[in-house]
Every structure is written in structure tokens, then in C-alpha cells.
Amino acid sequence: MLKQQLEKLDFYKGVKFEVKGKQLFARSKDRTSLQEQTEKYFKRNRILFNPRKKITELDVTGASQVLVFKPMAAKGAGGLKFEDQIVADLNNWLKGADYDELKHPDTIQQLVKTIRLKQDSSYYVKGVGSENTRRPPTFTKTKATVTNNVKGKVSDVNIYNKSNRVLHHLSLKFSNSFYIYNATVINYFRSPTASVRTMINEFFGFDGVKMGKAFGKEYAAKTPKNYNYSSILTRFRDLLIQCLGPDIVLVLKVGPGNNHIDNIKGFGHKISLSGLTKDSYGYAETGVRKYNFIRFRAVVNGHNYEIDFQFRGTTSTDTGPRYLRILFKAK
């Protein structure tokens, strides 16, 4: 039989065999190399074979099974975090794995279709989330600018070709709610200069009197009684486009079979916002909450979300609106 014949070959040491119906899977760490060596062996020994429609499958004359070259299944993938699972899935798929062999087949299949990724064993995928750098914001009364905001800064995972060139930057989320941005803003809200406090409150549409009641008199500011919420949403839309980042593939897995995947060129995010009124604002209140929030609706790249701008600390000792954290909730 074919399996017994192959097991005798030195270059098949460490190869795991698996029979599925009329297919004989040969799993190895380097599927491409194994297939090349096998074809050379067949030719040298005048064993006739023909590649099937899928190039990793061979019909071998005299064999009752189709020989299929597969990558070695990643161990322990089920216990890894989402980023590591996607890295493992993509690397396995690039080496020839079928979708039904992956941890997240629905996500990988939709991603491959969206970015038109070819199954090429010379490509590889690597997690780079730990390399992310800070993107602090600057503000004027009508404009926020996210600095240090260039290609790759929001990437969690990169896909590379054999020349080590990045083909795609991927931003990954696995939840129906997730943060897309976190930045320090307290120096604006607690500035000793009254005009700076007024400016930052007007940018977001806060009531300066309520800010003083929420966090202390050093946060109080003179602000208009009435705001043009349409203009504020325009500012928010511009800020969100920057926060999502340029030249990025957004990969959100809300749940099994429910993926939001978008391949964005430049800052081409399509965003529309609505639902911002005076009642959209919540202020820190003793015994109720320690932070402010602004809540409104959004359609981002064709997907519905509720968005919260949260102004808070992250530890029990933090006071005041130390950070701006932007929360997306998929609808």
C-alpha cells in the first residue's frame, strides 16, 4: 500500500499519516518541501502520478487513495487567545490546510475572500500587537488630530510574502464590544488655563458647569448653553476615521458565522453617525459612576454599532477624566 511504501523513506520521518475515506493525508511541518521530495522520488522510480485540480493532491498509479499533503496541525490552538488562533489558522491555511481543519474557518474564509489572499506556502503570518505604539491626540475647538498615525500602528497581525514584505496589516477583535482607542486627555480637562478647558469641553459638547460638579472645580469651564450636535458629530466622525487607522484590514468576530471584515485603503472608512442629543451625555456621579460618557449610533463600513466615548481612569486611584476610551458595541 502507498502508506507503507512512503513510511520507509528517510524524508518521511516525522510525517503523520491520516486516512479519510479515499484520501491519505501526509502531515508535515513543511508541506511544500515534502511534496517536492515525493514527486522527485516518484519520477526517479518511474512511479506515475498526476496532480489533481488542487495542487496539493496527487493521483498515484496503482494506489487506491489520493495522496494529500497537509501541514502539521497546530497544537493547543484552542487555548490560545484570538490573535494567536488567527495566526495559527492563517499559517496552516497558507500551507495547504482546508477550512474545516481550522479553529475559525468562517473568519478565515471570509478574510481570504475579502483581501483576495492566495494560498501560498511561501507566505507567512506573525503577531505584532506588542509593537503597537502610542498615538496621542491633539485638539483645537473644532479638530482632533491623532498623531503618529501611520500604516501599521494599529496592526495586531501582519501577513508577509516570501520577501518579508508586509502584504496586509490586520486589526483583530473577538467580541460584540471592544475598545478601538485609548489616550490621555486629562491635561486638557484640568488645564490651569481656562480657555483650554473651554476648548476641550466645547469640542466634545460637555456642559462646563456639570464637569465641575462631576470632578471638582478645577475641571469647570464656561461653555455654551446650546450646542450644534450635527457639527459635533462631524468632528467625532473625523476622529473615529483616524482612530481606526490607515491601510488596515479590520477583522471583528462577533460570534460564530458573524464576522465584520473590511479591507480599508488609506483612511477610506465609511462612517455615518446619528443620535447625538443633550441626553446622550452622562456625567460622573457619586454612588452611580466615576466617569463621563457620550453615547450615539454609528454605521461603520456598513456595520451597525453603538459607540461610547468614555472619560475615565483605569485604576481605583485615578481621578477625573484621565483617559478617552472609545468603545464599540456591535448591533
Secondary structure, DSSP 8 states (H G I E B T S, - for coil): -HHHHHHTSGGGTT-EEEEETTEEEEEES-HHHHHHHHHHHHHHTT--EEE-SSTTEEEETT-SSEEEEEE---TTGGGS-HHHHHHHHHHHHHTT--GGGSSSHHHHHHHHHHHT----TT-EEEE-GGG-----EEE-SS-EEESS--TTTT-SEEEE-TT--EEEEEEEE-SSEEEEEEEE-HHHHT-SSHHHHHHHHHHHT--HHHHHHHH-GGG-----SS--HHHHHHHHHHHHHHHH-SSEEEEEEEETTEEEEEEE-TT---EEEE---GGGEE--BTTTBSSEEEEEEEEETTEEEEEEEEEE-SSTT--SS-EEEEEEEE-
